[in-house]
Amino acid sequence: MSELYQAKIDDFEEIIKKLREITDAKSDAAIARELGMTPQGFFNARKKGSIPFEKICYLAASKEISLDYLFFTNHKASIDEELLGVVVDCIRSDESELREAKLDFLLGEVSALYNSVVSLKSTEEVQKKLSEHINLMNKTILKRDLHQTKQHYLEYKEDLSDPLKEQLIELIKKMDMRLEKLENKIH
């Protein structure tokens, strides 16, 4: 187990209880079927205390259940709607480059942000972590956009009118200044 995991993984019996809950399984044989195991294979794993992590992960993914919930006792099983609102508001704020992101990308970011702050105790810690994450995302997005704009300018500058060239040069300068501000804010 990686050093990154500081929480203690629940024992197999606790995990089985949670599996029973999420699958509505009435017996060990039913849990075994849900995991794609034979009842005998499940019995042997349980007897040894050998947790079939891969099979549990596949089941959790198919049921959209948090692995933190399955493996760790102190993890919240439900989403704190107020905290989720704070995360979404942060992403949709005028300071965030993510405010107009596509939904599939945005959902991944909301999930990552939420998971990074759910265990924090104070509002100040949450706000600080959200601000740091948004600044890093802004920097990444702005760098990408700046690079693409410069590439397009170089590629098409011979075909552009002078006023359009000037507008693009001005846009690139503004993007450079915004990126510099962000980098100073992060460091």
N, C-alpha and C positions, 0 to 999 in steps of 0.2 A: 504494500500500500504506500502510496506517495506521501512524502512529508507535507504536501499541501493540505491533506485532510487532517484537520485538527480535531474534528468531532470523532467520537468513538462509534463505530458501526454497531448497530443493534445486533443482538444475537439472532440466530436463525428463527427461534420461536417467536420473537417479536415481529420479524419480517413476515412469517407465516400468518400471524394474526392480521397484519395489514393486507396481505394478499387475499385472505379470506374475505375481508371487508370490501375490497375493490372488485372482487370477482363474484361475490355472493356465493362462493363455493361452500357447500355444506360438509365436505369431507376432504381428506388429504388426497384422495384419488381425483377429485374434481380439480383441486389446485394443480396436481401433477398434469392433468390434461391441459389446463390453461397454460402451463409452462412448456408443453410439448414433451413431457417426460412420461415414462411409465410409472404406475403407482409404486412398483418395486424400486425403481431408480430414485424416485422422490423419497421413499422410506429410507433407503441407504444413505442418501445425502443428508437427510434430517438426522439420522442416527449418528453420523460422523460430524455433524455440525458444519458440513461443507456447503456453503451457500452457492447455488448455481447462478452467479452474477449475470452471465451473458443471457441466460434464459429469462431472468427477471427483468433485465434491461429491455429485451424485446417485448415482453408483456407490458411493461410500463409505457413504452413508446406506443404500442397499439391501443392502449387505453388512455393515453395522454395523462399519465400520472407522473408526478415529480419523483425523481430518484432520491432526492433529499428526503422526501416524505417517507419513502419506503425503507431507506437504509439508516436514517438518523432520527433519534427520538425527539430532539429538541427543535426540529424544523416545523415551521407553520405549514399546515396542510392546506389552508385556504388562503386566498389572496386578500390582502388588506386593501379594500377598495379606495379608501382615502389616500393611502400611500401610492397606489397605482395612479390615481388622479394627479397627484403631485408630480409623478414621473412623466405622465403624458403632457401635463401643462409645461413642464420644463422643456420637453422636446418640441412642443408647438410654440414656444416663446419666440419673440422677435430676435433674440440673441442666438437662436439655434439654426444651423444650416439644415437641420433635419426637418424643419417645419413643413416642407413641401415634398418630403420623400414619399416614394411609392409604399403602399400598404404592406406588402410582403417584407420589404426591408425594414420598415418602421416597426412592425410587430417583433422582429428579431431584436431590434434595439430596445424596445420597451421591455421585453423579457430580460435581456441582459442587464439593463439598468435596474429593473425591479429586483432581480436576484442579487445585484451588488449592494443594494441598500436595505433589503428586508430585515437583515439581522442587526442593523445599526440602532442604537438606543435613543439618540436625541435628534430633534428636528435639525439642529445645527449640523450634526454629522451627515445627515441625509442630504441637506442642501449643499454642503461642501462636496460630497462625493458626486452628486448629480452635476454640479457646476464643473468639476474636474473632467467628468466623462464627456459632457457636452463640448467643452473646450477642445478636448482631444479629437472628438468626432468632427467638429468644425474645422480644425486644422487639417485633418485628413481629407475632408471633402473639398476644402478650399485649395489645397495643394493639387488635388486631382483636376479640379476645374481650371485652375491657373495653367497647369501643364497642357491641358487640352486646348485652351484658348490660345496659348502661345504657339502650339503646333498648328492649329488652324490658321492663325495669322501668317506664320512662315510659309505654310503650304499655299495660301491663296492671295498673298499680299500683292502679287503682280496683277491680279484680276480685280482688285478692289479700287474703288474710287478714293480720292484723297480724303474727303470728309469721313468716309467709313474707316479708312486706315487710322485716322486721328482718333476716332471714337474707340476703336479697338485698343490702340496704344494707351488711351486714357483709362479704359477698363482694366487693362493689364496692370497699370500703375496702381489703381485703386485696390485691385486684388492683392498685389504685392504688399501694399500698406496694411491691409486687413490681416494678411498672413503674418506680417511682422508684429502687429499688435497682439495677435493670438499667441505667437511664440513667446513674447515678453510676458504675457499673462500666465502662461503655463510654467515658465521658469521662474 
